[in-house]
Amino acid sequence: EEEKKEPIIEIASQIEGGQKFLTNAKDDFMKERYLFQLIRLNYFSANYENAIKIYNDNKSIFKTGNSIQWRCMGYAAAAYNKQKNYSQANYLYSLIYLGSEQQKRSAYLSFHPQDDKDWNACLALAKSTKEKTTLWQLFGLYFDAHKAIDEIYKLDPKSEQIDLLLVRLVNTEEDNFDDVVFRPRKEKQIEPYTTNKQSL
């Protein structure tokens, strides 16, 4: 018996249908799911500009407080990254790092300033002291923990992020010992932050 083939549904028609469902949805839970699918479909069809627009135009929809908010933000950040708008992408990744325990590791791995101009533009987007210290914490984890500690201390001397970075510094120093207890780290996977590094 001949196997029946499922009809191929074009992404464009899925996006169109999703927009109608989003418009007509009454329940907050369903609105968030439709929004997630719309952003995701636009991202995977390489329509990054539309993915960003849909996210920015509908941020007020997020009311349930569950993880879908951070997943939508992650796709928006990835879309900004594809457009080489690294400052905006890294800012959103820092918000995810700050706000979502589930997405924290993914946001950390995705965060990567390209140069001084990009980094300063990213810092300018921060709307609170906590957002600024989170950006500096990520900077310290990737590039320069000493500088990050100094900057966080200026913003908030009691920040717990200082302690976290101090632990990081101690671990780094321990890795420099070459004896029975401590072994040197083989190779850093993250490229050092430099002022002359060009954007990708």
C-alpha positions as CSV (number, residue, x, y, z in Angstrom):
1,E,0.0,0.0,0.0
2,E,1.4,3.4,-1.0
3,E,2.5,5.5,1.9
4,K,0.6,8.8,2.1
5,K,2.8,11.9,2.1
6,E,2.0,14.7,4.5
7,P,1.5,18.0,2.6
8,I,4.4,20.4,2.9
9,I,3.4,23.6,4.7
10,E,5.3,26.7,3.7
11,I,6.8,28.7,6.6
12,A,5.2,31.8,5.2
13,S,1.8,30.3,5.6
14,Q,2.7,29.1,9.1
15,I,3.7,32.7,10.0
16,E,0.5,34.1,8.5
17,G,-1.6,31.6,10.4
18,G,0.4,32.2,13.6
19,Q,-0.2,35.9,13.4
20,K,-4.0,35.4,13.1
21,F,-3.9,33.0,16.1
22,L,-1.9,35.5,18.1
23,T,-4.3,38.3,17.3
24,N,-7.4,36.3,18.2
25,A,-6.0,34.6,21.3
26,K,-7.6,35.6,24.6
27,D,-5.5,33.5,27.0
28,D,-2.1,34.9,28.1
29,F,-0.5,31.4,28.1
30,M,-1.6,30.8,24.4
31,K,-0.5,34.3,23.4
32,E,3.0,33.7,24.6
33,R,3.2,30.4,22.8
34,Y,2.0,31.9,19.5
35,L,4.4,34.7,19.9
36,F,7.3,32.3,20.5
37,Q,6.4,30.3,17.4
38,L,6.2,33.5,15.3
39,I,9.6,34.7,16.4
40,R,11.1,31.3,16.0
41,L,9.7,30.8,12.5
42,N,11.0,34.2,11.4
43,Y,14.4,33.5,12.8
44,F,14.8,30.1,11.1
45,S,13.6,31.5,7.8
46,A,16.4,34.1,8.1
47,N,13.9,37.0,8.4
48,Y,15.9,38.4,11.3
49,E,14.5,41.9,11.0
50,N,10.9,40.6,11.3
51,A,11.8,38.3,14.3
52,I,13.2,41.4,16.1
53,K,10.2,43.5,15.2
54,I,7.7,40.9,16.4
55,Y,9.5,40.5,19.7
56,N,9.8,44.3,20.3
57,D,6.2,45.0,19.3
58,N,4.8,42.3,21.6
59,K,7.0,42.4,24.8
60,S,4.0,43.5,26.8
61,I,2.3,40.1,26.1
62,F,4.6,38.3,28.6
63,K,2.6,38.1,31.8
64,T,2.8,34.5,33.0
65,G,6.4,34.7,34.2
66,N,7.4,31.4,32.8
67,S,10.5,30.5,30.7
68,I,8.9,31.3,27.3
69,Q,9.7,35.0,27.8
70,W,13.4,34.2,28.0
71,R,13.3,31.8,25.1
72,C,11.7,34.5,22.9
73,M,14.3,37.0,24.1
74,G,17.0,34.5,23.2
75,Y,15.8,34.3,19.6
76,A,15.6,38.1,19.4
77,A,19.2,38.3,20.7
78,A,20.3,35.7,18.2
79,A,18.6,37.7,15.4
80,Y,20.5,40.8,16.5
81,N,23.7,38.8,16.5
82,K,23.0,37.7,12.9
83,Q,22.6,41.3,11.9
84,K,25.9,42.1,13.6
85,N,24.2,44.3,16.1
86,Y,26.4,42.8,18.8
87,S,25.8,45.5,21.5
88,Q,22.0,44.8,21.5
89,A,22.5,41.1,21.3
90,N,24.9,41.0,24.2
91,Y,22.6,43.2,26.3
92,L,19.7,40.8,25.8
93,Y,21.9,37.9,26.6
94,S,22.9,39.6,29.8
95,L,19.2,40.1,30.7
96,I,18.6,36.4,30.1
97,Y,21.7,35.5,32.3
98,L,20.3,37.7,35.0
99,G,16.7,36.6,34.8
100,S,16.5,32.9,33.8
101,E,18.2,30.1,35.7
102,Q,17.3,27.7,32.9
103,Q,18.8,29.8,30.1
104,K,21.8,31.1,32.1
105,R,24.4,28.8,30.6
106,S,23.2,29.3,27.1
107,A,23.2,33.1,27.6
108,Y,26.7,33.0,29.0
109,L,28.0,31.0,26.1
110,S,26.3,33.3,23.6
111,F,27.5,36.5,25.2
112,H,30.7,37.9,23.4
113,P,31.5,41.5,22.9
114,Q,33.6,42.2,19.8
115,D,35.5,45.4,20.6
116,D,35.5,48.5,22.8
117,K,33.0,50.4,20.7
118,D,30.5,47.5,20.8
119,W,31.2,47.0,24.6
120,N,30.6,50.6,25.4
121,A,27.4,50.7,23.4
122,C,26.2,47.6,25.2
123,L,26.9,49.2,28.6
124,A,24.9,52.3,27.6
125,L,21.8,50.1,27.1
126,A,21.8,49.0,30.8
127,K,18.9,50.5,32.6
128,S,19.8,49.8,36.2
129,T,22.9,49.2,38.4
130,K,22.1,45.5,38.6
131,E,22.1,45.3,34.7
132,K,25.4,47.1,34.6
133,T,27.0,44.9,37.2
134,T,25.7,41.8,35.4
135,L,27.3,43.0,32.2
136,W,30.6,43.6,34.0
137,Q,30.3,40.2,35.6
138,L,30.1,38.5,32.2
139,F,32.9,40.7,31.0
140,G,35.0,39.5,33.9
141,L,34.2,35.8,33.3
142,Y,35.3,36.1,29.7
143,F,38.1,38.6,29.6
144,D,39.4,40.5,32.6
145,A,38.1,39.7,36.1
146,H,40.3,42.4,37.8
147,K,38.8,45.2,35.7
148,A,35.3,43.8,36.2
149,I,35.7,43.7,40.0
150,D,36.9,47.3,40.0
151,E,34.0,48.5,37.9
152,I,31.4,46.5,39.9
153,Y,32.8,47.9,43.1
154,K,32.4,51.5,41.8
155,L,28.7,50.7,41.1
156,D,27.8,48.5,44.1
157,P,30.5,47.8,46.7
158,K,28.3,45.1,48.3
159,S,27.5,43.2,45.1
160,E,27.7,39.4,45.4
161,Q,29.1,39.4,41.9
162,I,32.4,40.7,43.3
163,D,32.8,37.5,45.4
164,L,32.0,35.3,42.4
165,L,34.7,37.0,40.3
166,L,37.2,36.7,43.2
167,V,36.6,33.0,43.3
168,R,37.2,33.0,39.5
169,L,40.5,34.8,40.0
170,V,41.6,32.3,42.7
171,N,40.8,29.4,40.4
172,T,42.7,31.0,37.6
173,E,45.8,31.4,39.9
174,E,45.5,27.9,41.1
175,D,45.6,26.7,37.5
176,N,48.9,28.4,37.0
177,F,50.6,26.0,39.5
178,D,52.4,23.0,38.0
179,D,52.7,20.5,40.9
180,V,51.0,17.4,42.1
181,V,47.9,19.2,43.3
182,F,47.4,21.9,40.6
183,R,47.6,21.4,36.9
184,P,47.9,24.2,34.4
185,R,44.9,24.8,32.2
186,K,45.5,23.5,28.7
187,E,44.1,26.2,26.5
188,K,41.5,28.9,27.0
189,Q,38.6,28.4,24.7
190,I,37.6,32.1,24.7
191,E,39.7,34.5,22.8
192,P,41.0,37.4,24.9
193,Y,39.2,40.7,24.6
194,T,41.3,43.2,22.8
195,T,40.6,46.8,21.9
196,N,41.7,46.2,18.3
197,K,39.5,43.2,17.6
198,Q,37.4,43.7,14.6
199,S,33.7,42.8,14.5
200,L,32.8,39.6,12.7
